[in-house]
Amino acid sequence: MTLHKPVTPPPDPRREAAEALELFDLASTILRRLLEEIRADAPAESARELASYTKDVSQALKLLVTERQNVEKLAREQSGGLCAGALDLGAARDEIGRRLARLRHAGDD
């Protein structure tokens, strides 16, 4: 009996890193909105709870930033084709697009 395994292409580290970075951006946006909602909806009597929620959300945002930096560092290390100091124009274009989207979103408020 012969077993045939489906051929799966090897994972592309750059694509996986880009997807992870998009997820970090989404999670960061969600956490920021949650923090804004908590601050806006909190009655004066729940100041202690608000402080606790604010602390938890802030810690989650810090963790996201740290993990995002780790993914970016790993992506740079695995890019292979780029020598030290070379510009990754695709990554720069993606980052500019993300920042423009944030600015547009901030202007909608």
N, C-alpha and C positions, 0 to 999 in steps of 0.2 A: 504494500500500500504506500503510495506516494502522497505526501502532503505538500500542497502548494500554498505558500504564503503570498498574500497580495504585496505587490511592490509599492512601497510608500516612499515618496521623495524625502530626502533628509530635510530636517527643519532649517529654515532660513533664519539665522540669528537676528539679522537686521529687521526682518518683518516681525518677528516675535517681540523684539525690543520696541518697535514702533507701536505695536498693539498694546503692549504693557504701558507705554507712555500715554497713549490715548485713554486707557482705563484709569491711570493715575489722575489725568486731567479731569475726567468725568467724576471720579470719587471726590476730588478736591472741590469741584463746583458744587456737588451735592452737600458736602460737609459745610461749605461756606453758607449755602442757602439755609441749611438746617440751623446753623448758628444765628443767622439773621432772623429767622422765624421765631426761634426761642427768645431772642432779645425783644422782639416786637410784641410777642403775645404774653410775656411774663407779667403777672400781676405783682404788685409791690410786696405782697406777703411771701412770695416764693423766691426771694432774693438768694437764699442759701442754695436752693435747688438750681437756680439759674447759674450761680457761680460754679456749681458742680458740673452741670451740663457744658458750660462754656469751657471749663478746664478739660473735660473729656474730649470735646470736639477739637479743641486746640491741640491736644496731644495727638489725636488721630491725624490732623493736618501735618504736624511735624513729622510723624512717622511716614506719611505719604511723600513728603519732600525728600526725606532721607532715602526711601526706597527708590524714588524716581532718580535721584542722583546715582544710586548704585546701578540701576538699569542703564542709564546714560553712559556711565563709565564702562560697564561690560560691553555695551554696543560699540563704543569707541575701540576697546581692546580687540573685539572680534571682527572689526571691519576689514582687517587684513589688507585690503588694497590701499588704504590710506597710510602714508608715511607720517611721522611725527610732524605736527605743524601744518599739515595739509587741510584744506577747507573741504568740508563735506557739504556741498551745495544743496543736496537733497534734504539733508537734516536741517540746514539753515532755512530753506524754503518752508519746510513743515513747521518749524518753530515760529517763523514770521506769520504764517497762516493762523496758528493757534493764538498768538498774541493779538492779531488783528480781530479775530473772532471774539476774544475776551473784551477788547475795546468796544467793538460794535454792541456786544451784549450789555456792557456797562452803560453805554449811551442810550439804550432802550429804556432804562429805568426811569 
